[in-house]
Amino acid sequence: MTAPEELRDQVRELCRTWRDAGRYRPRPDAWLRSFDPEFSRELAARGWIGMTWPREVGGAGRSHLARLVVTEELLRAGAPVAAHWIGDRQIGPSILRHGTPRLRAEILPGIVAADHVFCLGMSEPDAGSDLAAVRTTAAPVDGGWSVTGRKIWTSHAHRATHAYLLARTGREADKHAGLTEFVVDMSAPGVAVSPIVDMAGSHHFNEVVLDEVFVPGHRVIGEVGQGWRQVTEQLAHERGGPERVLSTYPVLAGLLETADDTAAAEIGELIARLAGLRALCVRVAEELDAGRAPVRAAATLKYLGTAFERDVLDVARRAAGGDPVAPDSPLGEALLASPGFGIRGGASEVLLSLLAKEEARR
């Protein structure tokens, strides 16, 4: 099996080859904004999607530390990984942990091959960071469920083959109860996708409207009504990855190449903080390898990572002085993306509340 440093070199070489051939331009926030199914299929052919999953579902049976090596290098390179990122990062692991054998056999090989593209049907117009407030409902019908509701800020829904969906299947007084997770075909009758174009004219966000969409019974992930417990585990995968600290790496790399000595102290502090955050990424990976859901460590990483990435942009803006920032430069693209840093994966206030509750349980 390939050693970590050899694996790191292989990923770097692949990215360098594609970049030098003009097949992609390094971008900040590439895991969300840079979409290239062909690049994802190249990674799939090398066994770099579903790396930690069992071989019987097409995975490579490797450690989360090995996967961290690959994802770090892809993010550092600003590579176009959005086509497979969501399925590989969190939907596959959730189905592995909670899905039936039928669901695992139906969905996981397609993710591993980069054939299935997943979007996240979590947030709603009145339920962003507070996912327990979702109003989308799933009512039992013959053979499955009928789903009605709205989802928003759904990245790449217009390109997705499948959606992970969080919906309300019960009317319990406790809003955290009665939630269920589903896999929905985006081609199903009743699914409508409308674009949300951002201030730079980029389209990756969408609103998804579901009007009595039929979902077969076997497409439930885990237990009916236990979605909150399961989604909390899933969010550890979403919050605990290196994308929470490396989305702005192309900007930091540019600073290292171009900034003058007046910014040296600030850049040095950023590098030191990045080293600490990378160590926290390793801790998350180690907990996953041990079979634990690293809820606390992942929330900490997301909270600190949000502050770090904003500070990278602040230092870069000061280093640029009064010079105009081109919208299509790494700094320009990162600045346009930055309003979402403190929202996606959980607002900072929500994360602090989660950490306080975790501390109280100890």
C-alpha positions in Angstrom: 0.0 0.0 0.0 1.3 3.5 -0.9 3.0 5.3 1.9 1.6 8.7 2.9 4.4 10.8 1.5 4.4 8.8 -1.8 0.6 9.3 -1.9 1.0 13.0 -1.4 3.6 13.2 -4.2 1.2 11.3 -6.5 -1.7 13.8 -5.9 0.6 16.8 -6.3 1.9 15.4 -9.6 -1.6 14.8 -10.9 -2.7 18.3 -10.1 0.4 19.8 -11.5 -0.1 17.9 -14.8 -3.7 19.0 -15.2 -2.9 22.6 -14.2 0.1 22.9 -16.5 -2.0 21.5 -19.4 -4.5 24.3 -18.8 -7.2 21.8 -17.8 -8.1 23.7 -14.6 -7.2 27.0 -12.9 -6.4 26.9 -9.2 -9.3 28.5 -7.3 -10.1 29.2 -3.7 -13.2 27.4 -2.4 -12.6 24.8 -5.1 -14.4 22.0 -3.2 -17.6 24.0 -3.5 -17.2 26.1 -6.7 -14.9 24.2 -9.1 -16.9 21.4 -10.8 -15.3 19.0 -13.3 -16.8 15.5 -13.5 -13.8 14.4 -15.7 -11.3 15.3 -13.0 -13.5 13.5 -10.4 -13.5 10.4 -12.6 -9.7 10.6 -12.8 -9.5 10.5 -9.0 -12.0 7.6 -9.0 -9.8 5.6 -11.4 -6.9 6.0 -9.0 -9.0 4.9 -6.0 -9.1 8.3 -4.4 -12.8 8.5 -3.9 -14.4 6.4 -1.1 -10.8 5.7 0.1 -11.9 4.6 3.6 -14.8 2.5 2.5 -14.8 -1.3 2.4 -13.7 -3.0 -0.8 -17.0 -4.8 -1.3 -18.7 -1.5 -2.1 -15.8 -0.3 -4.3 -13.8 1.5 -1.7 -10.1 1.2 -1.1 -10.2 0.1 2.6 -7.6 2.8 3.6 -7.4 5.0 6.7 -8.9 8.4 7.2 -5.3 9.7 7.6 -4.6 8.5 4.1 -7.7 10.3 2.9 -6.6 13.4 4.7 -3.4 13.4 2.7 -5.3 13.3 -0.6 -7.9 15.9 0.3 -5.2 18.3 1.7 -3.3 18.2 -1.5 -6.4 18.7 -3.7 -7.4 21.7 -1.7 -3.9 23.2 -1.7 -3.9 22.9 -5.5 -7.3 24.5 -5.8 -8.4 21.5 -7.9 -11.9 21.0 -9.3 -13.3 18.5 -6.9 -16.9 19.7 -6.4 -18.5 17.0 -8.5 -17.7 14.3 -5.9 -16.9 16.1 -2.7 -20.3 15.9 -0.9 -20.9 12.3 -1.7 -17.4 11.3 -0.7 -17.2 13.5 2.3 -20.4 12.8 4.1 -23.2 11.0 2.3 -21.2 7.8 1.6 -20.1 7.5 5.2 -23.6 8.1 6.5 -25.0 5.4 4.2 -22.2 3.1 5.3 -23.1 3.6 8.9 -26.8 3.7 8.8 -28.0 2.4 5.4 -29.4 -1.0 4.6 -27.4 -3.5 2.5 -29.7 -2.7 -0.4 -29.1 1.1 -0.1 -25.4 0.6 0.2 -25.2 -1.6 -2.8 -27.4 0.8 -4.8 -25.6 4.1 -4.0 -22.0 3.6 -2.8 -20.5 2.2 -6.0 -21.8 5.1 -8.0 -20.2 7.6 -5.6 -16.9 5.7 -5.8 -17.0 5.8 -9.6 -17.9 9.5 -9.6 -21.1 8.7 -11.5 -23.4 9.8 -8.7 -23.3 13.6 -7.9 -24.9 14.5 -4.5 -26.3 17.7 -3.3 -27.4 18.5 0.3 -31.1 19.1 1.0 -30.6 20.4 4.5 -31.1 24.2 4.8 -34.5 25.8 4.2 -35.6 29.4 4.0 -36.5 29.4 7.7 -34.0 26.7 8.8 -30.3 27.4 8.1 -27.9 26.6 10.9 -30.9 25.5 13.0 -31.6 22.4 11.0 -34.1 21.1 13.6 -36.4 23.8 12.3 -36.9 22.1 8.9 -40.5 22.1 7.6 -40.2 19.9 4.6 -42.5 16.9 5.3 -42.4 13.3 4.3 -45.7 11.4 4.6 -46.0 7.6 4.3 -47.7 6.4 1.2 -47.9 3.0 -0.5 -44.4 1.7 -1.1 -42.6 4.7 0.4 -42.9 8.4 1.2 -44.4 11.6 -0.4 -42.1 14.6 0.2 -43.2 18.2 0.0 -41.1 21.3 0.9 -38.4 23.7 -0.1 -34.6 23.6 0.3 -32.3 26.5 -0.3 -28.6 27.2 -0.9 -28.4 23.8 -2.4 -25.0 23.7 -4.2 -24.9 22.0 -7.6 -28.5 20.8 -7.3 -28.8 21.6 -11.0 -26.0 19.1 -11.8 -26.8 16.5 -9.1 -28.1 13.0 -9.8 -29.2 12.5 -6.1 -30.0 14.6 -3.1 -29.5 13.8 0.6 -32.7 15.1 2.2 -33.7 15.9 5.8 -37.4 15.9 6.3 -40.0 15.8 9.1 -41.8 12.5 9.4 -43.3 13.2 12.9 -45.0 15.9 14.8 -43.4 15.5 18.2 -43.3 18.5 20.5 -39.5 18.3 20.6 -38.4 19.7 17.2 -35.3 17.5 17.3 -37.5 14.4 17.2 -39.4 13.1 14.2 -36.8 13.9 11.5 -35.7 11.3 8.9 -33.0 11.2 6.3 -33.6 10.2 2.6 -31.9 9.7 -0.7 -33.9 11.4 -3.4 -33.4 11.0 -7.2 -33.1 14.5 -8.6 -34.8 13.3 -11.8 -38.0 12.3 -9.9 -41.3 13.9 -10.8 -42.1 16.9 -8.6 -38.4 18.0 -8.1 -37.9 21.6 -9.5 -34.5 23.4 -9.3 -34.2 27.2 -9.6 -30.8 28.9 -9.8 -29.5 31.4 -7.2 -26.8 33.5 -8.9 -24.3 35.1 -6.5 -22.9 38.7 -6.7 -20.1 37.6 -9.0 -22.5 36.1 -11.5 -21.6 32.6 -10.5 -24.2 29.8 -10.2 -23.7 27.0 -7.8 -26.4 27.8 -5.3 -30.0 26.7 -6.0 -33.5 26.5 -4.5 -35.1 23.1 -4.7 -38.9 22.7 -4.5 -40.3 19.3 -3.8 -44.0 18.8 -4.7 -45.3 15.4 -3.5 -42.1 13.7 -4.6 -42.3 9.9 -4.2 -39.3 8.4 -2.4 -39.2 4.5 -2.3 -39.2 3.1 1.2 -35.7 1.6 0.9 -34.3 5.1 0.3 -34.5 5.9 4.0 -31.1 6.3 5.6 -31.2 4.6 9.0 -34.2 4.7 11.2 -37.4 6.7 10.6 -37.6 9.5 13.2 -33.9 9.3 14.2 -32.6 11.8 11.7 -31.3 14.3 14.2 -29.0 11.9 15.9 -27.7 10.7 12.5 -27.3 14.2 11.0 -25.3 15.3 14.1 -22.9 12.5 13.3 -22.9 13.4 9.6 -22.1 17.0 10.4 -18.8 15.9 12.0 -17.7 14.8 8.5 -18.9 18.1 7.1 -17.2 20.3 9.7 -14.1 18.3 10.4 -12.3 18.2 7.1 -9.4 20.3 5.8 -11.7 22.3 3.5 -12.5 24.3 6.7 -9.0 25.6 6.8 -7.6 25.3 3.3 -10.4 26.9 1.2 -8.3 30.1 1.0 -5.0 28.4 0.6 -4.4 29.8 -2.9 -4.6 33.3 -1.4 -2.2 32.3 1.4 0.2 30.8 -1.2 0.1 34.1 -3.2 0.9 36.0 -0.1 4.0 33.9 0.5 5.2 34.6 -3.0 4.4 38.3 -3.3 4.0 40.1 0.1 6.9 42.3 1.2 8.6 42.2 4.6 6.0 44.5 6.2 3.5 41.6 6.2 6.0 39.0 7.4 4.9 38.9 11.1 1.2 38.5 10.1 1.9 35.8 7.6 4.1 34.0 10.1 1.2 34.0 12.6 -1.1 32.6 9.9 1.3 29.8 9.1 1.6 28.9 12.8 -2.2 28.8 13.1 -2.5 26.7 10.0 -0.1 24.2 11.5 -2.3 23.9 14.6 -5.4 23.5 12.6 -3.9 20.8 10.5 -3.0 19.0 13.7 -6.7 19.2 14.6 -7.6 17.8 11.2 -5.4 14.8 12.1 -7.2 14.4 15.4 -10.5 14.2 13.6 -9.1 11.6 11.2 -7.8 9.6 14.0 -11.1 9.6 15.8 -12.9 8.5 12.6 -10.3 5.7 12.2 -11.1 4.6 15.8 -14.8 4.4 14.9 -15.9 7.5 16.8 -18.0 10.5 15.6 -15.7 13.4 16.4 -18.5 15.9 17.0 -16.5 18.1 19.5 -13.2 18.2 17.5 -15.0 18.8 14.2 -17.1 21.7 15.7 -13.9 23.2 17.1 -12.1 22.9 13.8 -15.0 24.6 12.0 -15.2 27.5 14.5 -11.4 28.1 14.4 -11.2 27.5 10.7 -13.8 30.2 9.9 -11.8 32.8 11.9 -8.5 31.7 10.2 -9.9 31.9 6.7 -11.3 35.4 7.3 -8.0 36.5 8.7 -6.1 35.2 5.7 -8.3 37.5 3.5 -7.8 40.5 5.9 -4.0 40.1 5.7 -4.1 39.7 1.9 -6.2 42.9 1.5 -3.8 44.9 3.7 -0.8 43.5 1.7 -2.5 44.6 -1.5 -2.6 48.2 -0.2 -4.9 50.4 -2.2 -4.6 48.3 -5.4 -7.8 47.2 -6.9 -8.6 43.5 -6.5 -9.6 41.7 -9.7 -12.8 39.7 -9.3 -11.3 36.7 -11.0 -8.1 36.7 -9.0 -7.7 34.2 -6.1 -8.2 37.0 -3.6 -11.2 38.5 -5.5 -12.9 35.1 -5.7 -12.3 34.4 -2.1 -13.6 37.7 -1.0 -16.8 37.2 -2.9 -17.2 33.7 -1.3 -16.3 34.9 2.2 -19.8 35.9 3.4 -20.6 32.2 3.4 -17.7 31.1 5.5 -19.4 31.7 8.8 -22.7 30.1 7.7 -22.0 26.9 5.8 -21.5 23.9 8.1 -23.0 25.9 11.0 -22.8 29.5 12.2 -20.1 30.3 14.8 -22.8 31.0 17.4 -24.4 27.6 16.8 -21.0 25.9 17.0 -20.2 27.6 20.3 -23.6 26.4 21.7 -22.8 22.9 20.5 -19.4 22.9 22.2 -20.9 24.2 25.4 -23.4 21.4 25.5 -20.7 18.9 24.7 -18.7 20.2 27.6 -21.7 20.0 30.0 -22.1 16.4 29.2 -18.5 15.5 30.1 
